[in-house]
Amino acid sequence: MGHARYSTLNRSVRSKAMNYDSASVDEIFTQNRQRRIHDAMDPKDVSKRESCDSAEHPNTVPIQLYLDDTGSMGSIPHFLIKEGLPKLMGNLIQKGIKDASLMFGAIGDHECDQYPLQISQFESGDAELDMWLTRTYLEGGGGGNNGESYLLAWYFAANHTRTDSFEKRHKKGYVFTVGDEPCLQNLPINAVKEIMGNTAMGQENFTRDGLLETARLQNHVYHIHINHGPHLDNWWEQALGKNCIQLDNKEELANTIVKIIIENEKNNGFIPTAEVSTEQNENQKEDIIL
């Protein structure tokens, strides 16, 4: 997956045709009307999601973006499809990350929700990324159990992804969770088997600390807390330190992710030195704002 290129010009045309700016959530996210997960985003029996190099993208940078889809957090995917996603991809390309490979995940509550995990493929093209994002079912569940299942993101990243970035170049990818709740402390193995089916990994119950550490083996792991719910739980800052970021509004999300990735890639000497082509600059200059 992820062989296509991202064009902010083509994406702008599609946005107008699909009426993303003014269409309702249920008009854009059609699974909401069906009240069920899209078959292609169901993690059951999924072995791996793969981020592979290609002729178009020889140096893939794998990015996993897991969005809390419970309660008011359902507004985040709506923001991304309206304006956040083209800013995210366009800015990465302009700043030197021409081979970003992005995978969406949706996170709910494994103790309460019918669909606590949804997973896309890794993609790089504008049409493909729009397709996967709008396939997300915004279940809007969650429960009064003092947390959501952000640890499912780390479970999936650690056990069900494969990236050429790490296997060929020993270079870590990125895992972002975005939410406004504490993280549930435990993930029972029976819940994993219910979610993942025949591909479930492990024989014993998981803890959030153990899954976080395992996900860190091949990824830079971040959590972005949106300050419109409960106060940030102390565990987040204790576990992630500076990799836990607080935002007052969702409009800061795309640029925050870009800045994190660009700073990390520069510090590790991975930003390509070649300039972005004139054609790319012309296509992106109105959309790219940091």
Secondary structure, 3 states (H helix, E strand, C coil): CCCCCCCHHHHHHHHHHHCCCCCCHHHHCCHHHHCCCCHHHCCCCCCCEEECCCCCCCCCEEEEEEEECCHHHHHHHHHHHHHHHHHHHHHHHHCCCCCEEEEEEEECCCCCCCCCEEECCCECCHHHHHHHHHCCCCCCCCCCCCCECCHHHHHHHHHCEEEHHHHHHCCCEEEEEEECCCECCEECHHHHHHHHHHHCCCCCCEEHHHHHHHHCCCEEEEEEEECCCCCCCHHHHHHHHHHEEEECCHHHHHHHHHHHHHHHHHHCCCCCCCCCCHHHHHHHCCCCCC
